[in-house]
Amino acid sequence: MAVILTASNLSKIFETESGEPIQAVYSVSLSVTENEFVCIVGPSGCGKSTLLRIISGLEKATSGRVVFRNQEIRKPVLAIGMVFQEYSLFPWLQVIDNVAAGPEFTGMKKKERLKIAEHYLSVVGMSDFSHAFPHELSGGMRQRVAIARAFANDPEILLMDEPFGSLDAHTRILLQKELLRMRETNRKTILFVTHSVDEAVYLGDRVIIMSARPARIRETLELDMAHPRSRANPEFGRLTDHILRELEEEVMGIHN
């Protein structure tokens, strides 16, 4: 598969109100190939979300560059979609209009964009709620709509920042399976930030383990397991244990 996204030597330094510099990301380089599902894990507050925001064009790097299909990313582009942990829906729009919002911004005709919205609402099991407003939905339902909207925008690569982090365990597992099914059907490339090691091993073709802040790449693991994956598989347990030990060592290093 061809490499479609490259991040080279990304670093990010924030400045506090008192003028003190805080390094969030330090010299991170990575590449993502077409149709790959890459998961990023790391200690809490290490800079994973900042890294994803830089790649999306929402945050400017202090140094380094992001290139997507030979185009340097300096601001958000339609080819790169983003799903946040928060349910980033327009509260004044019904569900179907939320999902159709992206195609509408591109100038697509109403009939066509509503057809696309209806399709993806069906895929995530939300057709019966197409005329509800976001405040009428549960957290899991709102996140289903957010995922449907992201796919309706038809990005080439989808960046997901802890999209299931605030959901209950049952809903989380259901949406993990739904995401894999949608990804397989639509052949999307996904870069997925998560705190859950189990989730990373369940979803990813590759897992990138980040250090404590400032975020650096500690290790990259290729997961040679076919989907669907069983959590009862000994290899699943071995990989999970390995990543947890790496993260534990990283966290312990903060205090040593």
N, C-alpha and C positions, 0 to 999 in steps of 0.2 A: 504493500500500500504506500501511496505517496504521502510525504510530510506536507501538511497544509498549514500548520501553525508553528512558529518558532519564537520562543522568548529567549533573549540573549542578555546575560549579565544584568538582570533587573535588580535594582536597589531602590528603596524608598525610605526617605528620612522625613519624619514629621517634626514640627516644632511646637512645643507647648506654649501656653500663654506667657510663661515666664522667659521664653526664648530658648529653653533647653531642647537640644535635638534628641529625637528618639528614632532609632533605626528599627523599622518594621520588617523590611525585606533586605536581604544581602546577597547580591551576586547570584541570582537564580537563573539558570538556563535549562530549558526543557523544549521538547518538540512533541507534537501530536500528529499522528497519521490519520488519514481519512477512515471514517467509520470506527475509530477506536473509542473505547470507553475508559477514560483515565480517572482514577480516584486519588484525591489528595487528602492525607490525614496528617495530624500533628497535634502537639499540645495546645490546650486552650490559650487563645490570645497570642499565638505564635506569628500571625501575619498571613494566614491562609486566605482569608477574605480579601485582604488588601491586595494580595497577589492576583486573585481572580478579577478584582475590579480594575487593576492595571491592564490585564490581558483584554478585558472587555472594552477598554477605552474610557471607562468612567473615572479612573484615577490616573494622574500623570506620574510616571516614574521619575525619580530623582536622576537616575542614570539607567542605561540599557535601552533596549527596544523590543517591540513585539511586531512580528511580520506575519500576516495572514494572506496566503496566496499571492505573494510578492508585493503586497500592499502594507506599508507600515501603519500600524494602528495608533492614532493619536486622539481619537474620539470614537464614540459608539458608531457602529455600522450595522446595517440590516442583516448582513451575513452572519453576525455573531449575536445570538440571543442570550438572554440572562433570566434565570429564575432565582429569586431571593428566598430566604427563609421566611420573611414576612410575606403576608398575602397581598402582593402589590397589585390589587385590582382597583378599578375606578368605582368608588362607592355609589356614584350617581347613575351608573349604567347597569342594565340587566346583564345576566350572565352571558347570553348570546352576543350582546354588543361588546362586552369585554373581550371575548374571544375573537370577534371580528375586527377589533380596533386596529390591529397591525395592518391587515390587508386594506382597511379603509384609508390609513395614512399613505399607502402607496398609490391610492387613486383607483383601486379596484371597484367595480360596480357592485351595488348593494346585493343583487341577487346572487352573484358569484361568491362574495365574501360571506354571506349568510350560509350558503351551502357548505363552504369550508368549515365555518364555525360549527354547524350542525354535525358535520362528520367527526370533528375532534371531540365534541361533547359526547357523542355516542361512544367513541373509543375509550373515554375515561369514565363512562357510566353516569353522565350528568345530563342526559337529554331531557329527563323529566323536570329539570330545574332551570331550563334555558331562559325562562322569563322571571326568575327570582332575582333579587338584589343580593349583593355580597353579604350584607348584614343578616340576611335570613338563612345563611348557610353555616354549617359547622366548619371547624378549622380544616379538617380533612377534605371536605367538599370544596372549600375555597382553594386549597392547594391543587386539587384536581383541575379546577378551572384555570389556575395559573399555568399549569403544565399544558393544558389544551391550548391556551393562548400562545404559549411559546412555540408549540409545534405549528399552529396556524400561521404564524409569522414566517414559517419555512426558512429558518436560518440554516446555514451550512454547518455551523458548530454551535452547540448549546452549552453555556456555562451555568452550573447549578451550585448555589451557595447554601449548603445545609437545608435543602428544600423540605426535608421530612423531619427536621430536628425537633420541632415542637409538637409532633403528632404522637398519639398513643401507639403502643407497640403493634397492635393488630392492623391499624390503618397504615402504619409505616410499611409493614410487610406487603400489604395489598398494593400500595403504590410503587414499591420496589418492583414487584412483578409486572405491574402495568407499564412502568417506565421501560423495562427490558423489552416488553412486547412491542411498545411503540417504537423504540429504537430499532428493533429488528425489522419492523414493517417499513419504517421510513429511512433506514440506513443513515442515521444521524451520528455525527461525531460529538462526544460528550466529555466535558471536563467537569468533575463533580467533587466539591469540597464536602467533607463530612467529619464529624467527631467520632463516628461509630466505626470501629474496626470491622465488626461483623458485616456492616453494610458495605464497606469498601471491598471486602473479600467476596461478598455475594454478587456485587454488581460489576466490578472492574475487570478489564483485560490487563490493566497495569495499575499498581498502587505506588504512589510517590509518598515517602515518609519524610515529613519536614522536621527540622530541628526546633528547639525552643527559640523564642524571639532573640535576635532577628531571624526570620525564616530563611533557612538554607535547606537544600536537599540533602538529607542524611543517607537515604537509600532508595533505590527503585527496584520494585519486584514485578516480574512478568508472571501473570497467573495463567498457567496452562491447564485450565479446567473448562470443560464445555458447559454451556448453559442448557437447561436450568441446573443450578447447583444445589446440592444437598448439604445442609449444615451438619449432617451426620457423617459426611465424608471425612475420613481421617486427614486427608490433605487440607481440607477446609480448616480443621482444627489446628493443624500444624502451622499453617500460614497465619491464622489469627493469633496464635500464641507467639509466633516470631515477631509480628508487628507490635503486639502489646509489650513484649520485652524491650524492643527497640525504643518505644515511647517512654517506658518506665525509666530506662537508662538515661534518656534525654532529660526527663523531668528531674531525676535525681541529680543530674549534672548542674542544674540551676542552683542547687543548695550546697554543692560541694566547693 
